[in-house]
């Protein structure tokens, strides 16, 4: 069989609080408080194309990895400490033969009458700001939910959380609608899993802010917040 070239065109882009990869939750749905907006290319801003979508509570976003170059047959999953290798097809790693990602998000609303609408308001996305969206599909519980499914090593770290210590004077620098989302992101431990130095100061860009923090044991200490 001759090799066929498949061309995919983005139907839109997503706007999130993450201008950089560092800090993005490792999977969608881990921080439901995160709000994002899917803006479609003009040719797809047709009301009829969205008819009935608001009757679904969750969506699948099919999207393109833009920060990964090339693929690798084995990768080091962060949740395994960055030391143990797994096959790329046994992970959600971005270093894939085709740089395609899949995220399940909550549908918070359809903005039919926005100047750039219809646009989608979604929750819990794990995407870089500006990520190209290739497709949107409704999440169908009858077919998509498998309670008996086994998640291999991901199940072992499902409840991993850090206690976040953020002084009130720093929390006040964060706009109120973003506070719960930021605390949720920090509790997921943005650090690479192999870095355990309690003296190291990390910096994370989030919604126009630069967040500085350290991690000691199971507690993350926010040390500084300023405008990026």
N, C-alpha and C positions, 0 to 999 in steps of 0.2 A: 504494500500500500504506500503510495507516495505521501510525503509529508505535506500537510495542509497548514496554511497560516491563518490563524483566527485573529481578526481585528475587533477589539472591543473599544467602544467610545463611551466616556463618562456621560451619564445622564444628569449629573449634578455634582455638588461638593457639600461637605458638611462643615459647619462652623462650630468649633468647640473652644474650651478654655486652655487648650494645650498647644502652644506654638512650638514646643520641642517634645521629643519622644520621652525624655526623662520625666517620670511621674505619672504617665498614663497607666491606668489599671491594666493588669495583665490579661484580663478577660472582660467582656461586656457584662453588665448586670451586677458587678461587684460593688459599685457605688451608684445606686439608683438616683441619688440626689443630683448627679451631674446632668445638666441640661444642654442640649445641642439643637442645632437647626440644620435641616437638609434643604438646600436651595438648588433648584433644578435649572438646567440650561433652558433658554427661552423656548426652544422648539418643543419642550416637553411640559411646558406650563399650560396644560389643557385641563380644565376642570373635569371633563368626562373621564380622563385617565385615572382620577382619584376617587371616582364615585364608589361609595361603599367601603372605602378604606377605614373611615372613622369608626366602623362597627367592630374593628379588631383592636385588641388591647396591646398587642406586641407585633413587632415587625422583624424580618431578617433584612439586614443591610449587606449587600455584596459590594466589596470595595477593593481598591488597589493599594498595595503597599508601595509607597513612594520613596522610602528611605533605605530599602534593602537593595543590594547589588549582587546578582547572581544567586546560585543555589548551592546547597551542600547536602550530601546524602545523610550526614549525621549532624546533630546540633546539641548544644548544652542547655537544657531547659533551666531557666532561672530558679524555679522552685526546687530543683535538685541540687542547688548550691553552685551551679556553674561548673561542676567538675565531672559529672556523669553524662556520658553521651547516649542519646536516643536517636532512632531513625527519624528523619524529618517528617515522614508521614504519620508518625506516632505523636506528633506535637502540633502546636499552632504557630510554630516559628515562621517569621517572614521570609526566611531563606529557602524559598520553594521554587520548583521549576517554572511555575506561573505565579506571579506575585499577587495572589487573590486572597482576600480575607473575608470572613463571615462573622457578623455580630448580631446578636439578638438584643433588641432595645424595646423599651416601652413607647407606645405612641401616646404622646401627651395632647396632641391636637393637630388639625390640618388648617393652615392659614390660607383659606381660599381667596380672601380679599386683600391680602398684603400686596404692596407695590411689586414685589418679586414673587408673588404667589401664583399657584398654590405652593406652599412650603410646608415642611413637616417639623413639628416640635417633638423631640424624642428624649428619652431619659436613659441613663446608664451606658452611654456609648464609650468605647475604649479607643477612640480615634484621634489622630493628629488633626489640628485645625487645617482645613483646606483639602482633606483627603478626598480623592475622586470616588464618587459613588457610581457603581456599574449597574446596580439593579436594586429594586425594593420589592420584597415579597411578604405577604401576610404570614404570621406565625399561626399555624393551625394545631391546636392542642391534640386533636384526635390523632394526627400523624406525627407531629414533631415532639411530643412529650413521651418519653420512655422512662417511667419511674424505676424500672428494673435495671437500667443501664449501669455499667461499671466504668468508672473514670480513671482507672489505673492510678498513676502517681498524683494526678490532680486531686483525687479524693482525699489523699493524706494531708493536704494543705488547705482544705476547704474553709476551715475556721481560723486560719492564721490571721492574727490582728495584732497591732501594736497599740498601746495606750498612748494617746497624744496629749502632751503637756504644752498648752499654749497660754501664756499669760494674757489676762484680760485686755491689757493695753495694746497687745499685738492683735488680738482678735478684733478689736475695734477698728483696725485698719482695713479689715476685709468687709466689703459690702454685705449687709445682712443676707441677701438672697444666695450668696455664694458660700457662706460659712459652713453649713452642713456638708456641702459637697467637698470643700477643701479638707475638712476634718476626716471625711470618709476616705479621700485619696491618701492622706498621710497615714491613716491607720493601716493601709494595705502594704506599707513599707516599700517606698519607691526605690530603695537601694538595690544594686545587684546583690544577689543572695550570698556571694562569696566575700563581700566587704563587711567586716565586723568591727572596724576600728572606732571605738567610742569617742575618740578625739577628732575625728574627721568631720568637717563641716560641709554639708551638701547644699546645693542651690537648685531650686525648682521653679520654673516659670509657670504661672497659673493666672489666667484671666487678667493680664496686664500687671501682675505683681511678681516680685522675686521673693521666694520663701527660703529662708536659711534654717537648717535644722541639724541636729546631731541625734544619734541613737545610742542609748546605753541599755543593754539588756533588752527588755521587752517594752521600753518606753522611748518614744520619740519626743525630743525637746525642741520646740520652735524657738529660735534665738533672735530672728530678725525678719521683718517684713517691710519691704519698700516698693515703690512704684518701679516697674521694670523700664 
